Each structure stands twice: as structure tokens, then as C-alpha cells.
């Protein structure tokens, strides 16, 4: 598969129109349609649904689009690093990320970054919900879970899952749930975050199912670190990212509950169109990715096949 095919498909997916795509690359709309058909024929799958006015991605097309974006991003990143290898980070860098992750990773990375590059000024804004990069003038946002479907560029920093877990003290007193339905009889610590339905826990699809459960408990908050401390003190079961609980699990302070039920919540760097990517953004992302990778190597959550219900 050539880079030109990937670029063509990404452009068409973004424009959602044969006519607009044709106008941008200087060919006819029928030529765009034929090129898409040839691409689908070569892959043996239907990538897009057609209507008289628009095109939209199929399920296979969504997967292809996501991977095409990643591959093109890697190519551009390589070219940028070669072309701008001597460029020195400088100017204002505006970042947005969540509270807990900022304390654990972003703030220490900012400190190291500023030590290495004294010509950079950094503004870090921490929020529960991600802010709009374009409208509010941010250079970079670090998100968890599904990244936005937009013209923003995304780079995977770390694969991450959210597991249900509890302290040994809680499980000794209340027993270990054997099914999702058992959670209704347990104290569950919930996060009341903006735009989220806080009392329904939804998990990754399993064999065509979308398992979920409505939970309740005596404690709730909009601060993840407070909720985690309550969990460590034995007040209930919580759904929490493995980056935050890995060392507690490894050292025995927490246990994974129902480990075959989890949410995929990958850690992703989101930033505007790559042609605006400056040295300050590129170098900071590289440094952050390195620190996350080192931490993950030190304290992963290792689950056996039995733990995962295999």
C-alpha cells in the first residue's frame, strides 16, 4: 500500500465528498470514485458507504482510517525530525490534560523539558474534560479513551486499560464479586465527571455483547485521586486506569476484580494539523512518551490467562 493511497483515503474520509476531494486534488469526481473502488477491490473490503451527496466510513473504513492516520503521522514525524533536527524548541507551549495524570506525568515532564530548553515557556491547564484545542489556543492535549474524530492529529503514547479493583481489606470484609450483577450488592466508588453518566460502567465488547452495569455506593467525587485513596482505605470497588493502579496491584495493596471486564482507555497526544507542529510540541511529546514508557516498564499489570477468563 503506497503513501499516496493512504493520503488519498484520509483526504476523502475527512471531506466526505467525491466533489470536494476531486476539487482539492485536481481530478474529476468520477476519477475519485474509481480510485476508491480500486482501493476497495485491492483490499477486498468496502471502506465507504455512498449516497448521492456524501460518503461515510464503514466499520472496516474506520479501522483503515485510524491506521492510515497513524502511518502517515509516523512518516511525517520521521521527515520532520530529519528536516528540523537542529531546530531548538522555543516560545510558548500551552498544554491541557487531566488532574491526576498531570501530577504524575505531565508536571515532571514539564520540569525536565524546561531544564533542557530554557527558551520555552509552558502553560499547563488541568481539567476533568478535554478543552477545545483550536478554539482555546492549545498546542497539545493528552486524552484517555477514544480520540476525537476530527482533523486533529493523534499519537498513541501508551496502551492503557481501566480495571475494576479494590483493597484486600474491602474484599475480605465483603467478598469478591463473581459477576457484573454482583456489583449491585457492593459499594462502588464512582467518579462524577463532566458529560459522563457516572453510575453506569460500560466495558469493551465481548463476542458481540456490550456489557454494562449500573453501580451505586456511599462515596462519589469528581476527583480521581480522592476516589483512589478511598479505595485504598477499603471503602469500595473502583474503575481505574492501570497507569494509576499498576504499582498498587504489584505491591499487593489492590486486587483486580472481574479482570476479564475492562475498558480500553489508551493515552493519546492530540494536536493540530501536523504542518503546524513545531519543535517545542514534537520534542515535548517525545519526552513525555519516553517517561510513560519507562514507568510502564517498571510497573505493569501482569494478568495470567486464568485472570482474564481465557
C-alpha positions in Angstrom: 0.0 0.0 0.0 1.5 3.3 -1.1 1.7 6.5 0.9 -0.3 8.2 -1.9 -3.2 5.7 -1.4 -3.2 6.4 2.3 -3.2 10.1 1.8 -6.0 9.9 -0.8 -8.2 7.8 1.5 -7.6 10.1 4.6 -8.5 13.2 2.5 -11.7 11.6 1.2 -12.7 10.4 4.7 -12.2 14.0 6.0 -14.0 15.7 3.2 -16.8 13.1 3.0 -17.4 14.1 -0.6 -16.2 13.0 -4.0 -16.7 16.5 -5.4 -14.7 18.3 -2.6 -11.9 15.7 -2.8 -11.8 16.0 -6.5 -11.6 19.8 -6.4 -8.7 19.6 -3.8 -6.5 17.2 -5.7 -7.4 18.4 -9.2 -9.2 15.5 -10.8 -12.8 14.6 -11.6 -15.3 13.3 -9.1 -15.7 10.1 -11.2 -12.0 9.6 -11.0 -12.1 9.8 -7.2 -14.9 7.3 -7.2 -12.9 4.9 -9.5 -9.8 5.3 -7.3 -11.8 4.4 -4.2 -13.2 1.4 -6.0 -9.8 0.2 -7.0 -8.5 0.6 -3.4 -11.5 -1.4 -2.0 -11.0 -4.0 -4.7 -7.4 -4.5 -3.8 -8.2 -4.8 -0.1 -11.3 -6.9 -0.6 -13.5 -4.8 1.8 -15.9 -2.0 1.4 -14.4 1.1 3.1 -17.1 3.7 2.4 -20.9 3.9 2.1 -22.0 6.1 -0.8 -25.0 8.4 -1.1 -25.9 10.9 -3.8 -24.3 13.7 -1.7 -21.9 12.3 0.8 -19.7 9.3 1.6 -19.2 7.8 5.1 -16.9 5.3 6.6 -17.9 1.7 7.1 -16.7 -0.2 10.2 -13.7 -1.5 8.1 -13.2 2.0 6.8 -13.0 3.4 10.4 -10.2 0.9 11.2 -8.4 1.6 8.0 -8.7 5.4 8.5 -7.3 5.2 12.0 -4.3 3.1 11.0 -3.7 5.2 7.9 -3.6 8.4 10.1 -1.1 6.7 12.3 1.1 5.5 9.5 1.1 8.9 7.8 1.8 10.6 11.1 4.8 8.3 11.6 6.1 9.2 8.1 5.6 12.9 8.7 7.2 12.7 12.1 10.3 11.0 10.6 10.6 13.6 7.9 10.1 16.4 10.4 12.8 15.0 12.7 15.2 14.8 9.9 14.4 18.2 8.4 14.2 20.0 11.8 16.8 18.0 13.7 18.7 21.2 14.6 15.6 23.3 15.4 15.6 24.4 19.0 12.3 24.4 21.0 11.3 28.0 22.0 8.3 30.1 22.6 5.0 29.4 24.5 3.8 25.8 24.8 0.1 25.5 26.0 -0.9 22.1 27.4 -4.2 20.6 28.6 -4.5 17.3 30.5 -6.4 15.7 33.4 -5.6 16.4 37.0 -4.2 13.0 38.2 -2.2 12.3 35.0 -0.8 15.8 35.1 0.5 15.4 38.6 2.0 12.0 37.9 3.5 12.5 34.4 2.9 15.9 32.8 4.2 18.2 35.5 7.5 16.2 36.0 7.9 16.1 32.2 7.4 19.9 32.0 10.1 20.3 34.7 12.6 18.3 32.7 11.6 20.0 29.5 12.2 23.5 30.9 15.5 22.4 32.3 16.6 21.2 28.9 15.1 24.1 26.9 15.3 27.4 28.8 13.8 29.3 25.8 10.4 27.6 26.3 7.5 29.0 28.4 4.9 26.4 29.4 1.3 26.9 30.5 -0.4 23.7 31.8 -4.2 23.8 32.2 -5.7 20.8 34.0 -9.3 19.9 33.6 -11.6 16.9 34.0 -12.9 17.2 30.4 -10.6 17.9 27.5 -10.7 21.5 26.2 -11.0 22.6 22.6 -7.5 22.9 21.2 -8.3 25.2 18.3 -10.9 27.5 19.9 -8.9 27.9 23.1 -5.4 28.0 21.6 -3.8 24.9 23.0 -0.8 23.3 21.3 -1.4 19.8 22.9 -3.9 17.8 24.8 -3.4 14.4 26.4 -6.6 12.3 26.4 -7.8 8.9 27.5 -10.1 6.6 25.6 -11.4 7.1 22.1 -9.7 10.1 20.4 -12.0 12.7 18.6 -12.9 12.1 15.0 -11.7 15.4 13.6 -8.8 16.9 11.7 -6.6 16.9 14.8 -3.6 14.7 14.7 -3.2 11.9 17.3 -0.2 10.0 18.6 -0.6 6.9 20.8 1.6 7.4 23.9 0.6 4.2 25.8 -1.9 1.4 25.6 -4.0 1.6 28.7 -7.0 -0.1 30.3 -9.4 0.6 33.1 -9.9 -2.2 35.5 -12.2 -2.7 38.5 -10.2 -3.1 41.7 -10.5 -3.0 45.4 -8.3 -3.3 48.5 -7.7 -6.6 50.2 -9.4 -5.2 53.3 -12.6 -4.5 51.4 -12.7 -7.9 49.7 -12.0 -9.7 53.0 -15.0 -8.0 54.6 -17.4 -8.1 51.6 -16.2 -10.9 49.4 -15.2 -10.8 45.8 -17.9 -10.3 43.1 -18.2 -13.3 40.8 -20.3 -11.5 38.1 -21.2 -8.0 37.0 -24.6 -8.4 38.6 -22.9 -9.0 42.0 -21.6 -5.4 41.8 -25.1 -4.2 42.7 -24.6 -5.6 46.2 -21.2 -3.9 46.6 -20.1 -0.3 47.5 -18.8 1.1 44.3 -16.8 4.4 44.3 -17.9 6.5 41.4 -16.4 9.5 39.6 -18.9 12.2 38.7 -17.0 13.7 35.8 -18.4 16.2 33.3 -20.5 14.8 30.5 -20.2 11.2 31.8 -23.0 9.0 33.0 -21.2 8.3 36.2 -23.2 5.4 37.6 -23.2 3.1 34.6 -19.9 1.2 33.9 -19.6 0.1 30.3 -16.9 -2.4 29.2 -15.2 -3.5 26.0 -17.3 -5.5 23.6 -17.2 -9.3 24.2 -18.4 -11.6 21.4 -20.9 -9.1 20.1 -22.1 -8.0 23.5 -21.6 -4.6 25.2 -21.6 -5.5 28.9 -22.5 -2.8 31.3 -23.8 -2.5 34.9 -25.4 0.2 37.0 -23.5 0.7 40.2 -24.1 2.5 43.4 -22.3 3.2 46.6 -21.8 5.6 49.5 -18.9 7.6 48.1 -18.6 9.7 44.9 -16.4 12.6 43.8 -15.1 14.4 40.8 -11.5 13.9 41.9 -9.9 10.7 40.9 -7.1 10.8 43.4 -9.5 11.2 46.3 -11.6 8.3 45.0 -8.4 6.1 44.7 -7.5 6.9 48.3 -10.9 5.9 49.5 -10.5 2.6 47.6 -7.1 2.0 49.1 -8.6 2.6 52.6 -11.2 -0.2 51.9 -14.3 1.8 51.2 -15.3 0.1 47.9 -14.7 -1.1 44.4 -13.5 1.4 41.8 -12.9 1.5 38.0 -9.4 3.0 37.5 -6.7 3.2 34.8 -3.9 0.8 35.0 -1.3 3.5 34.8 -2.6 4.8 38.2 -3.0 1.4 40.0 -0.3 -0.8 38.5 2.2 -0.3 41.4 -0.5 -0.7 44.0 -1.5 -4.0 42.4 2.1 -5.2 42.0 2.7 -4.4 45.7 -0.5 -6.1 46.9 -2.4 -3.1 48.1 -5.1 -3.5 45.4 -6.6 -6.5 43.7 -8.2 -6.6 40.2 -11.9 -7.6 40.4 -13.5 -9.4 37.4 -10.4 -8.9 35.3 -12.0 -10.0 32.0 -14.2 -6.9 32.2 -12.2 -3.7 31.4 -12.3 -0.5 29.3 -9.7 0.3 26.7 -8.6 3.9 27.5 -5.4 4.4 25.6 -3.3 7.5 26.4 -3.1 9.7 23.3 -1.5 13.0 22.4 -3.8 15.2 20.3 -2.5 18.3 18.5 -3.5 20.4 15.4 -2.6 19.7 11.8 1.0 18.4 11.5 2.2 21.2 9.2 1.8 23.5 12.3 3.8 21.0 14.5 6.8 23.0 15.9 9.9 21.7 17.6 8.5 22.6 21.1 5.5 20.3 20.6 7.4 17.5 18.9 10.2 17.3 21.5 7.8 17.6 24.4 5.7 14.7 23.1 8.8 12.6 22.6 9.9 13.3 26.1 6.5 12.5 27.6 6.2 9.2 25.6 9.7 8.2 26.9 8.8 8.8 30.5 5.5 7.0 30.2 7.2 4.0 28.5 9.8 3.9 31.3 7.2 4.0 34.0 5.1 1.3 32.3 8.2 -1.0 32.1 8.8 -0.6 35.8 5.2 -1.4 37.0 3.0 -3.2 34.5 -0.2 -5.0 35.5 0.5 -8.6 34.6 -2.6 -10.8 34.4 -2.5 -14.5 33.6 -4.8 -16.2 31.1 -6.8 -17.5 34.1 -7.2 -14.0 35.4 -8.6 -12.9 32.1 -11.0 -15.8 31.9 -9.1 -17.4 29.0 
